[in-house]
């Protein structure tokens, strides 16, 4: 398992009761999301399904999705997609 830092941006903070960031132990994004869901509950899980997850500046859809491996010191950002014109 790796020690990673997770930052919550915008509406994701509502799902974490105002928490800006946490340190977690996880080997993959999937495992990280399971850990965070246990910590913050079902409201977090619902938001996390819609959010954008970025690992060290790269969106996970361009990596290995939820199977993306994590290593010590990785920085994860969770934010809601923004649209408009």
Secondary structure, DSSP 8 states (H G I E B T S, - for coil): -EEEEEEE-GGGGGGGTT--EEEEEESBHHHHHHHHHHHH-HHHHHHHTTEEEEETTEEGGGTTGGG-B--TT-EEEEEE-----
